[in-house]
Every structure is written in structure tokens, then in C-alpha cells.
Amino acid sequence: MLTGETDRVGTATFHLLRLLATAIIAGVYLALAVGLSPTMTGLAVLCAAGLGWLLRGRLRTSRETGRETAQAMRNLYGVMADHLGGMREARIYGAEQHHVADFERLIRQNRQTVLRAVENMAAVRHWFELGAVVTLSAILYVSIEVLALPTAQVLLLIFLFARLMPRFSEMIQSYHHFVHLMPAFLSVVEMERRCRAAAEPTPHAPGNIEFRREVRLERVSFGYDTDPVIREFDMRLRFGEIVALVGPSGAGKSTVADLIMGLVRPDEGRVLVDGVPLGPETARAWRARIGYVGQDPFLFHDTVRANLLFARPSATEAELFRALELAAAREFVSRLPHGLDTVVGERGMALSGGQRQRLALARAFLRDPSLLILDEATSFLDAENERRILESLERLRGRMTVLIISHRRSTIRGADVVYELCAAA
């Protein structure tokens, strides 16, 4: 959508502007022709309109091939993304040929759609030019044999019509191109509508928010589309406590974290921070006080230093190493080829899963948050590194609130409060 479809929208805009420019030029020629012979000009316009009406079926074909091309490109990009993202699994299960077969099938479909579109455009041009020749011949015959126009006037009319008919041809071709590309514009508009509908409301006056006592969820319910995930859920996170949230997969643990961070809004109930309802006016200020680490943390294709400074650009070297120490990451970072200036690769793929999690933890610690949310954030760590991180959390007890979402009993054994979610029936 951001590359192929927007490029097609640009091409459609070019053809629309070309259509308008050609129409203006054709209007000038038409005005001159009307001044010479209104009758013959009317006949020419009538013939051109008749040709356009006869080619209306081709217009439907242009619209259909436009929709097919848009869908074919979406499918093609989807298969490519699946193959590149799942290359490891494809090799393990020997599914390379399956991906290749899908790619070849979609390439054939795309090629057939493009060829059909090109063939349709060529047919439009061919039939219109043929019709233009017949029309010009008829105009010449009527001008000489029926109306007996003077030779000079006939020659001038022929010249004007010879200039006018190609303009009509260009207009029809540009319109067909525009109609062919119109589905891309509609797709972009629809995507923009969906994004705006899902976007976080922009506050009129951003407010500040403090976390000194507690975060409370009061009878919160939330669902994706029509499927409820959380029903009338109550929860309290007191400042300085370590709180654990456990439950089976699909019970809504990560959804609770999203609700607390204000990334989604509850369908019913409310989220309160020190008694202040969490809403659009306070969401950004609230998230500035939160550190978050997920199970599969995202790292930028940049250096270790840049990934850490993403959380707090003003951090000093000493603060960086302190955060790495708290996350049990200082030792492995010091062994990297260029230390803090080592590039971690796309999505951090030059590092192991445990190393990525520890860097993400260090990034969260560097922010010095009031609330630290760890969503299965130690799932890739060995027992020793997990123990060191839990000891760091113990040292931070009382300075920040920690919400731990985990399946491991070892991870939650030091929690002050444990909440358990049950899977929806």
C-alpha cells in the first residue's frame, strides 16, 4: 500500500491531469471548427461520442483489470513477505518449493492481468483510430458532395479535424488508464480511513499525570471486534510493588498490559492513575513514565548505543552501562566487536534471543520509569541471567512499580501480589 499502490495513484493523477490538459486543447480546436462549420463540427463530435459509446465495454474491462492488478500485487507482496519472514521454517519443513510454486502462480496471474490490461488499452487505441479514419472520410465526403463547401474551407476543416481526433483519442486513452488505476486510489483512501478510525485521538490540551499511589483497573471489559477478551476485570498496582499477572495463553494478559499503557481503551470500565482517568489527554504523558519489554522485543538496525538512547537520548555513558548492568547485559556487550557501537542487525538478528531481551530490558531501565512492564521479558534467558535480573528488580523495589507477566513460577516468586486470569469460556 505504501509503495506499489501509492505509485499507481501517482500515475493515475498524471493521466487525469493529461486528460484535463488535452480537453482544453481539444476545446480550442473545437471552437475554431464550430466557427468554420457548425454542422460538420456537430457531426464530428457525434461520431466521436458514438465511438466512445461503442468502446464502453472496454471501459468495464479497464476497471476490472485495475481491481485484479491491485489484488494480484497485494497477494504477491504477501507471499514474498511470508517467504522472507518464514525462511527458517521453510527450510526446516522442506517447504521451499511450496513457496516457489505460490510465487510462480501469482507471477503468472499478475502477468496475465497486466497483459490483459495492455491488450485492452491497445484495442481501445486501435478501434478509435480506425473510427477516426472513417469519421474523417465521411466528413470529407459530406463537405464536398453534400454541402459543397469551398475548397479552402474544406482543407481547413480537414486540418482542424486531423488535429482534433487524436486529442479525442488521447482523452479516451487517458480516461481508460485513469479508470484502470482508480482501484489503487480507492484502496489507499480506504486504508487511510481505517487508520484514522483506529488512531489515538489527538488531545486538545495534553495533560500531565503523576503516579505516586496506585494504578487501578475498575470493572474493565475489552474485546477485539465482537470477541470479548477481558470481562469486568479489577486490578490494583500500588507504587513500589512488584505485581505478577499469570494465566493461560489467550487469557488476555498482554491485553491488560495494553490497557494499562493506554494503547487501547476499554469498552467498559476505566483505568485510573492516582484517581485520574486515563484518556487521550493524559495517555502520552503517562506512557512517558512507562518502561515496557515484550517477549520478542524490537531492535533497530543500528548500534547498541543507538538502541539504548532511543529510550532516553540525553543519557550519559555511565547511565548506559548502569542500565546494562541492571539488565545483566554489560558483560556480553563488552565482548561485542565494537562494544556499544556494534550494529545489532535488522531487528537485532545479529544477537541471540536472550541478548535481545537483555538489551530491551536495559533500554527500559535507562528510562527510569515509574511503571515497568515485563511481558514474558525473560522467556529466552537462562536461569542464571534471569536470577541476576530479578535481583536487580529487588534492588529497585520501592522506587518503581513492576508488572511481571509470565508463565514461569521462578519469575513471579518475589511478587507482592499475584493476579490470575482465566481463559474465556
C-alpha positions in Angstrom: 0.0 0.0 0.0 2.8 2.4 0.9 4.9 1.6 -2.2 3.0 0.0 -5.1 -0.4 1.4 -4.6 0.7 4.9 -3.9 2.9 4.8 -7.1 -0.2 3.7 -9.0 -2.1 6.6 -7.5 0.6 9.0 -8.8 0.3 7.5 -12.3 -3.5 7.9 -12.1 -3.0 11.5 -11.2 -0.7 12.0 -14.2 -3.4 10.6 -16.6 -6.1 12.7 -15.0 -4.1 15.9 -15.5 -3.2 14.8 -19.0 -6.9 14.3 -19.7 -7.7 17.8 -18.5 -4.9 19.4 -20.5 -5.9 17.5 -23.7 -9.5 18.5 -23.1 -8.5 22.2 -23.0 -6.5 21.9 -26.3 -9.4 20.0 -27.9 -11.8 22.7 -26.8 -9.7 25.3 -28.6 -9.7 23.3 -31.9 -13.4 22.6 -31.4 -14.2 26.3 -31.1 -12.3 27.1 -34.3 -14.1 24.2 -36.1 -17.5 25.5 -34.9 -16.7 28.9 -36.4 -16.0 27.4 -39.8 -18.9 24.9 -39.9 -21.2 24.1 -37.0 -22.8 21.3 -38.9 -19.6 19.4 -39.7 -18.3 20.0 -36.2 -21.5 18.6 -34.7 -21.2 15.6 -37.0 -17.6 15.0 -35.9 -18.5 15.3 -32.2 -21.4 13.0 -32.7 -19.1 10.4 -34.3 -16.6 10.7 -31.5 -19.3 10.2 -28.9 -20.5 7.2 -30.8 -17.0 5.7 -30.8 -16.8 6.3 -27.1 -20.2 4.6 -26.6 -19.1 1.6 -28.7 -16.0 1.2 -26.5 -17.8 1.3 -23.2 -17.3 -2.4 -22.8 -13.5 -1.8 -22.9 -14.0 0.7 -20.0 -15.5 -2.0 -17.8 -12.5 -4.2 -18.7 -10.2 -1.4 -17.6 -11.9 -1.2 -14.3 -11.9 -4.9 -13.8 -8.2 -5.3 -14.7 -7.4 -2.4 -12.3 -9.0 -4.3 -9.4 -7.4 -7.5 -10.4 -3.9 -5.9 -10.6 -4.3 -4.3 -7.2 -5.3 -7.7 -5.7 -2.6 -9.6 -7.5 0.1 -7.2 -6.3 -1.2 -7.5 -2.7 -1.1 -11.3 -2.9 2.4 -11.2 -4.4 3.8 -8.9 -1.7 2.2 -11.1 0.9 3.8 -14.3 -0.4 7.2 -12.6 -0.6 6.9 -11.3 3.0 5.8 -14.8 4.2 8.8 -16.4 2.5 11.4 -13.9 3.7 9.9 -13.9 7.2 9.5 -17.7 7.4 12.6 -18.8 5.6 13.9 -20.7 8.6 10.7 -22.7 8.9 10.5 -23.2 5.2 13.9 -24.9 5.2 13.2 -26.9 8.3 10.0 -28.4 6.8 11.3 -28.5 3.3 8.6 -26.1 2.0 10.9 -24.1 -0.3 9.2 -25.5 -3.4 5.8 -24.7 -2.0 6.8 -21.1 -1.6 8.3 -21.1 -5.1 5.2 -22.6 -6.6 3.0 -20.0 -4.9 5.3 -17.2 -6.1 5.2 -18.6 -9.7 1.4 -18.9 -9.6 1.0 -15.3 -8.5 3.5 -14.1 -11.0 1.6 -15.8 -13.8 -1.7 -14.3 -12.6 -0.1 -10.9 -12.4 1.4 -11.2 -15.8 -1.9 -12.3 -17.3 -3.7 -9.4 -15.7 -1.1 -6.9 -17.0 -1.2 -8.4 -20.5 -5.0 -8.2 -20.4 -4.8 -4.5 -19.4 -2.2 -3.7 -22.1 -4.2 -5.6 -24.7 -7.4 -3.7 -23.7 -5.6 -0.3 -24.0 -4.2 -1.3 -27.4 -7.6 -2.3 -28.6 -9.1 1.0 -27.5 -6.5 2.9 -29.4 -6.8 0.7 -32.5 -10.6 0.9 -32.8 -10.7 4.6 -32.1 -8.0 5.4 -34.7 -10.0 3.2 -37.2 -13.1 5.0 -36.3 -11.4 8.4 -36.7 -10.3 7.5 -40.2 -13.9 6.5 -41.1 -15.2 9.7 -39.5 -12.7 11.9 -41.3 -13.6 10.2 -44.6 -17.3 10.8 -44.0 -16.7 14.4 -43.1 -14.7 14.9 -46.3 -17.4 13.3 -48.4 -20.3 15.3 -46.9 -18.3 18.6 -47.1 -17.6 18.2 -50.8 -20.5 16.2 -52.2 -23.4 17.3 -50.0 -22.6 20.8 -48.6 -20.3 21.8 -51.5 -18.1 23.8 -49.1 -15.3 25.9 -50.7 -12.0 24.0 -51.1 -10.1 26.3 -48.7 -12.7 25.8 -46.0 -12.7 22.0 -46.5 -8.9 21.9 -46.3 -9.0 24.0 -43.1 -11.7 21.7 -41.6 -9.7 18.6 -42.5 -6.7 20.2 -40.8 -8.7 21.0 -37.7 -10.3 17.6 -37.5 -7.0 15.9 -38.1 -5.7 17.7 -35.1 -8.9 17.2 -33.1 -9.4 13.5 -33.5 -6.0 12.5 -32.0 -6.9 14.7 -29.0 -10.2 12.7 -28.6 -8.1 9.5 -28.8 -5.7 10.7 -26.1 -8.6 11.7 -23.9 -10.3 8.3 -24.2 -7.0 6.5 -23.6 -6.1 8.7 -20.6 -9.6 8.1 -19.1 -9.2 4.3 -19.6 -5.8 4.5 -17.8 -7.3 6.5 -15.0 -10.2 4.1 -14.6 -7.7 1.2 -14.6 -5.7 2.8 -11.8 -8.7 4.1 -9.9 -8.9 0.9 -7.6 -5.4 1.8 -6.2 -6.7 5.2 -5.2 -9.8 3.7 -3.6 -7.6 1.2 -1.7 -5.4 4.0 -0.4 -8.4 6.1 0.7 -9.9 3.1 2.4 -6.7 2.3 4.2 -6.4 5.9 5.3 -10.0 5.8 6.6 -9.3 2.7 8.6 -6.0 4.1 10.0 -7.7 7.4 11.0 -10.6 5.4 12.7 -8.1 3.4 14.7 -5.8 6.3 15.5 -5.4 7.6 19.0 -7.4 10.8 19.4 -5.3 14.0 19.4 -5.8 15.8 22.7 -6.8 19.4 22.6 -4.7 20.2 25.6 -2.2 17.5 26.6 -2.3 17.0 30.4 0.2 15.8 32.9 -0.2 12.8 35.1 1.6 11.6 38.3 2.0 8.1 39.6 2.6 8.2 43.3 -0.1 5.9 44.8 -1.7 3.4 42.6 -2.9 2.4 39.1 -6.4 0.9 39.3 -8.5 -1.0 36.7 -12.2 -0.8 37.6 -14.5 -3.4 36.1 -12.7 -3.2 32.8 -14.1 -5.1 29.8 -12.4 -5.2 26.3 -12.8 -7.2 23.1 -11.4 -7.3 19.6 -14.2 -6.8 17.2 -17.0 -8.8 18.8 -14.9 -11.3 20.8 -14.6 -10.3 24.5 -11.1 -10.8 25.9 -11.4 -9.2 29.3 -14.7 -9.1 31.3 -15.3 -6.8 34.4 -11.7 -7.1 35.5 -10.4 -5.3 38.6 -6.7 -4.8 39.4 -4.6 -2.6 41.6 -0.9 -1.8 41.2 0.5 0.1 44.2 3.5 2.3 43.7 6.7 0.4 44.6 5.2 -3.1 44.5 6.1 -6.0 42.3 2.9 -7.4 40.8 2.6 -10.6 38.8 -0.1 -11.4 36.2 -0.4 -15.1 35.2 -2.8 -17.2 33.3 -3.0 -19.5 30.2 -2.3 -18.3 26.7 -5.2 -16.3 25.3 -6.5 -15.3 28.7 -5.7 -11.6 27.9 -2.6 -10.9 29.9 -1.0 -8.8 27.2 -4.3 -7.0 26.6 -4.3 -6.0 30.2 -0.8 -4.5 29.7 -2.0 -2.6 26.7 -5.0 -1.2 28.7 -2.7 -0.1 31.5 -0.4 1.6 29.0 -3.3 3.3 27.2 -2.6 1.7 23.9 -6.2 0.5 23.7 -9.3 1.9 25.5 -11.7 -0.3 27.5 -15.1 -0.9 26.1 -16.5 -0.7 29.6 -14.9 0.4 32.9 -12.0 2.7 33.3 -8.3 2.9 34.1 -7.2 5.3 36.8 -3.8 6.6 37.7 -3.8 8.2 41.1 -7.6 8.6 40.7 -7.2 10.4 37.3 -9.0 8.6 34.4 -6.6 7.6 31.6 -7.7 9.2 28.4 -6.4 10.9 25.2 -5.3 14.0 27.1 -3.1 12.0 29.5 -2.1 9.0 27.5 1.2 10.3 26.1 2.3 11.8 29.4 1.5 8.5 31.1 3.5 6.4 28.6 6.5 8.7 29.1 6.6 7.2 32.7 6.4 3.6 31.5 9.1 1.1 30.5 8.0 -1.9 28.5 9.7 -5.1 27.4 7.9 -7.8 25.4 8.7 -11.4 24.7 10.1 -10.6 21.2 11.5 -7.1 21.6 12.1 -4.9 18.6 15.6 -3.6 18.0 16.5 -1.1 15.3 19.1 -1.9 12.6 21.6 0.3 14.4 24.2 0.2 17.1 23.7 -1.0 20.7 24.2 2.6 21.8 21.5 4.0 19.4 19.0 1.3 20.5 19.6 2.3 24.1 19.4 6.0 23.5 16.1 5.6 21.8 14.6 5.4 25.3 16.4 8.5 26.6 18.6 10.4 24.1 20.2 12.5 26.8 21.7 9.5 28.8 25.4 9.6 29.6 27.9 6.7 29.0 27.8 5.9 32.8 24.0 5.7 32.7 24.1 3.4 29.7 26.5 1.0 31.5 24.4 1.2 34.7 21.3 0.1 32.7 23.2 -2.7 31.0 24.4 -3.8 34.5 20.9 -3.9 35.8 19.8 -6.0 32.8 22.7 -8.4 33.1 23.9 -7.3 29.7 27.1 -5.4 30.4 29.3 -8.4 30.1 28.1 -9.6 26.7 28.0 -6.1 25.3 31.7 -5.6 26.3 32.6 -8.7 24.3 30.9 -7.5 21.1 33.4 -6.4 18.4 32.8 -2.7 18.8 31.1 -2.7 22.2 28.3 -0.1 22.4 29.0 0.8 18.8 28.3 -2.7 17.4 25.5 -2.8 14.9 22.9 -5.4 16.0 21.5 -6.2 12.6 17.9 -5.9 11.2 15.5 -6.4 14.2 18.6 -7.4 16.2 19.2 -10.6 14.4 22.9 -10.5 14.9 22.2 -11.2 18.6 20.6 -14.2 20.3 17.0 -14.0 21.6 18.3 -13.7 25.2 20.7 -10.9 24.3 17.9 -9.0 22.5 15.7 -9.3 25.6 18.5 -8.1 27.9 19.2 -5.1 25.6 15.5 -4.3 25.7 15.5 -4.5 29.5 18.5 -2.2 29.6 16.6 0.2 27.4 13.6 0.1 29.7 15.8 0.6 32.8 17.5 3.5 31.2 14.2 5.4 31.1 14.0 5.2 34.9 10.2 4.6 34.6 7.6 4.8 37.3 6.0 1.6 36.0 8.0 -1.2 34.4 6.0 -3.8 32.4 7.8 -7.1 31.6 5.6 -9.2 29.3 7.3 -12.6 29.2 10.5 -10.5 29.0 12.8 -13.2 30.4 11.4 -16.2 28.4 14.7 -16.5 26.4 17.0 -16.2 29.4 18.8 -19.0 31.2 18.3 -19.4 34.9 21.5 -17.5 35.9 20.7 -14.4 33.9 17.1 -14.4 35.0 18.2 -14.6 38.6 20.5 -11.6 38.1 17.7 -9.6 36.6 15.3 -10.5 39.4 17.9 -9.4 41.9 18.1 -6.1 40.0 14.3 -5.7 40.3 14.6 -6.4 44.1 17.0 -3.6 44.4 14.6 -1.3 42.6 11.7 -2.3 44.8 10.0 0.8 46.2 11.4 3.1 43.5 9.1 1.9 40.8 6.2 -0.5 40.2 6.9 -3.6 38.3 4.3 -5.6 36.5 5.6 -9.1 35.5 3.6 -11.2 33.0 5.0 -14.7 33.0 4.3 -18.4 32.9 7.4 -19.2 35.0 6.9 -19.6 38.7 10.6 -18.7 39.2 9.9 -15.3 37.7 7.0 -14.4 39.9 8.1 -15.9 43.2 9.2 -12.5 44.6 5.9 -10.7 43.7 4.0 -8.9 46.3 0.7 -9.6 44.6 -0.3 -12.2 42.0 -3.3 -11.8 39.8 -4.5 -14.8 37.8 -6.6 -14.6 34.6 -8.7 -17.5 33.4 -9.3 -18.3 29.8 -12.6 -17.2 28.4 -15.1 -20.0 28.3 
